[in-house]
Structures are given as C-alpha cells and as structure tokens.
C-alpha cells in the first residue's frame, strides 16, 4: 500500500503521449471526428430530404457507428476494426442504392484499412 509522490517537475502530458494510439489510428479517429462534425449539415441537405425518413435514420445510425469507431480505435480494440469494415461496407451499399457511388467511397476506407494494418499488432 504505497503512496505515489507527484513530482511537480514531471511533464503533465507524459502519460497522454505515452498512451495515445499510433499515428495511423490517430489520423482515422481525426477523420471520423471531422465526419461527425459535418453530419448535421447532411440532415438538412436536399438529397436527405428527398430520400425521406429512412435516409435520415441511416445518417443517425452512421453517427452512432462513428462514435463507436472512434472510441474502439482510440482504445486499440479489435472490435473497432470490425465496426470500421462493417460501417464502410454499409456506406457502400447505401451509396449504390441511392445512386451516389463513386470510386472515392471505396478508396477512402481502403486507405483507412491500410493505416490500421500498419498498427494491427498493437490492438488487443
């Protein structure tokens, strides 16, 4: 039952930088956060309104998936990789149904998977 003595000279951010995810995973989390910030504008878009309620429910579900991806990848959990793959598979299917599929819809997740593969040995 020992008591830790805090050294005031110790860097306050030492543990943050020691326990952060690798750079590739950090980049994916940052892009997911950017997507979450842009999500409210998608609800108001003309396409979203024209497609109806099912598309707005899908957008809400996308937000929930993004939060799950960010959390699980930040914590370096393998389930995050599965959620990431499932989420972007769903995005591709919806893009095909809606008629907005582009090659970028496929390339961006593949780049993300390559970035995750660079850090795969650090996942628990």
Secondary structure, DSSP 8 states (H G I E B T S, - for coil): -------TTS-TTHHHHHHS--HHHHHHHHHHHHHHHHHHHHHTSHHHHHH-HHHHHHHHHHHHHHHHHHHHHHTT-HHHHHHHHHHHHHHHHHHHHHT---HHHHHHHHHHHHHHHTTGGG--
